[in-house]
Each structure stands twice: as structure tokens, then as C-alpha cells.
């Protein structure tokens, strides 16, 4: 049902946000359920400005991998991105 899918989406967004905080505790993490062309939701991570680019890439790859697992398990397409904190 629609309510069950929404509950599942909320749970998976929360799971991904908590994972982002686990791998980068200093980051600000935002989630939203605005849907664009087949996307179910978004997780945006704003790391601290001093974070090395390699570390940002590591975080982005880890989140992408977890989001792919969520998609494989549930069919929910959640886009994760590591963004410039100045863009916040």
C-alpha cells in the first residue's frame, strides 16, 4: 500500500542518514522525499569544509553502495550526494 511504501521510504532514508553520520560524524545530513523522475528520496551530506577530497569520495562511494543495497532489497531509488558545505 501507499502508506507502507512511505513508511519503508522513511525508514530507509533514516537508515542512510544515520550511516552517513556514522562514516562522517562532523557532516550535516539532510533528507527529503521530493520525488523527481523515478527517484524516491534524497540524502544530502555536507562534510566539514576542511575534509580532504579523497575522504569526500570515500563517503560518497560508501553511501552509493548502501543506497544500491536498499534499491536491490526494496526497489526504492534514493539518491545520495556529498555536497559542498557552502552550497547549503
Secondary structure, 3 states (H helix, E strand, C coil): CHHHHHHHHHHHHHHHHHHHHHHCCCCEEEEECCCCCCCCEEEEEECCCCCCHHHHHHHHHHHHHHHHHHHHHHCCCEEEEEECHHHC
